Amino acid sequence: MKKVENIGIGGRSFIIDEDAYNRLSVYLNNFRSKLDITQSSEVMDELESRISEIFAAKVGNSSQVVSLSMVEEVVSQLGMPDGSKEKNASGNNAPEQNTIKKFYRDVDNKAIGGVCSGLAAYFSIDVLLVRIIMIALLVCASAGFWIYAILWIVAPKAVTAAQKCEMRGWPVTAENMAKVSSRC
């Protein structure tokens, strides 16, 4: 029989076996040691939030115990802030996760509401080009105003580092979350 622990990570509670708990603790301590002091707390909060999302997706609403293999998957998926990947118990790296690009308003680079900078990040084009097109639509007809207003209302803000990575189409890894946190 294995011992289990109740832990809180990313604002959620999980039941985790002792081996998995020890591995997760080592990973988080190693991760913390590689961060700059200035970005440490924000990136660690984002990392814990991402870990809790992955665990929640794997265990669902059941009272399933988080196992060592689940922790190894998370560690290999997220990697380290310097871009390296920690090897799992078998010595292999997990394959890269599929990235999903989502549209958010980019409030870090906004001029008015962040719609144009969000569109530019989503389509990987220059924000100035998007702003010029939006102004041209506004001058030529009222369509530009309505498009901007609707997108401003409908599109969520990219607040967390994970959302900023999704907005750019980057995988939500520790390295990418550290990049977008350092830009702010």
N, C-alpha and C positions, 0 to 999 in steps of 0.2 A: 504494500500500500504506500502511495506517495502522499506527502503532506501537501496541502493546498493553502493558498493565502488569498485573502480578499484585498484587492488593491484598488485604488482610485487613480485613474490616469485620464487626462484630458476631460475631466468633469464627469466621467462615467465609472461605474464600478464593474470589476471583473473578478472572476475566480480563476486563479492561475496556479499551476503546479509549481513546486519548489524549484525544480531545475529551470523551468522557463522564467521564473521570477529572478533567479540568480543571473541568467543570461541577459535578461532585459536590463537589470541593474548595471551589469558590466558595460553593455552597449551604451546606455544613457550616460554613464560616467565617462567613458571614452569620448563620446560625442561632445559632452560638456567641456572636456579638457582641450578639444581642438578648436573651440570657438573663441572669438575675441570677447573681451570683457564687456564691451559696449553693446554688443548684440546678443549676448548670452541668454538673458531671461526671455526676450521676445521669441527668439528662435526655438528655445526649449519648449515654450508654451505651444508654439505651432507644431513642433515635432510630436509632443505628447497628444495634441489634438488629432493629428494625422494617424498616430498609432491607435488611438481609441476608435477612430472611424474604421480602420482596417479590422481591428479585433471585433467590433460590433457587426461588421459585414460577415465575418467568418462564423461567429457564434450565434448571431441572430438574437431572437428573444428567449432562446432556451437558456438553461442554466449550465451549458456546456463549459468545460474547463479549458482555459487557454493552455495549449500544450507547447512543448519546446519546439516542435516543428513549425507551429504558427509564428512563434517569436523569431525563429531563424528565417522564415519567409519575409517577415517585416524588416528585419535587419538587412537582408540582402536586397530588398526592394528599395529601402530608403537610403542606404549607404551612409557615408560620413560627409561632413561639411567640406572637406578638402577634395571631394570627388571620388575618393577611393571607396571600394566596396569591401565590407567585412566578409570573410568567408564563413559559410555555415559549417555545421558539424561534419558534413561529408567532404568539405573542401571545395565545393562547387559554388559558383555564383549563380543566382537565380536569373532567368531571362528578364530583359527590360519589360516594364509594364507598358500597356497601350496607353497612349496619351489621348485625352479628349479635350478638344478646344471648345471653350465656352465664351460667350459674349458677356462681358461685364463693363461697367463704366470705370475708367481709369481715373480715380480721384487724385492720384499723385501727380499726374501731368495735365490736369484739367485747366481749361481757360474759363469755361462757364460751368458746365455740368459734368464734364468728363466723357461725353458721348463720342466726340471725334477722336479723342486719344484712345478710347476703348475700341472703336472701330479700327483704328490704325494698328493697334496691338493685335487684334483678332485677325486681320488680313495681312499682317506683317508688311505694312507699307508706312511711308513717312506721314506723320501726323499733320504736317503742313499741307500736304496734298489733300488729305481728307477735309481739312478746314477750308481750303480754297473751294473745293467742290461744294461743301455745305453752304458757303457764302454765295456762290454762284446760283445754287438752287433757291436760296432765299431772295436774291435780287431778281431772278427771272420770273419766279412765281412764288406763291405762298407755300408750295410743297416742301421746301426746305425747312420752314418753320415747323410745319406739322410733323415731318419726319423726326426732326430733332426733339420736339416736345414729347412725342410718343415714345421714342427710345429712352429719353430721360426718365419717363414715368415707369416704363416696363423693365428696363435693364437694371439689375442689382449692382451695387457698388462692389468693387474688388477690394475688400478690407483685409482679409487674411493673406498670408504668404502663399498658402495653397491656392486660393482663388486667383492670385496674381500669376502664379505659374500656369493654371488652367487657361487664363485669359491669353497668354502668349503661346499656348500649346506645348509647354514644357512638361515633362514628367514631374510629378510632385515628389521630388527627392529632397534629401537634406541639403545637398549642394545647391539646388535651385532655390529652395526656400531661403537659404542664407544669402544668395545673390540678390533676391528681390527685397529682402529685409535690409540689406546694406544700401540699396538704392534710395530708400526712403529717408 
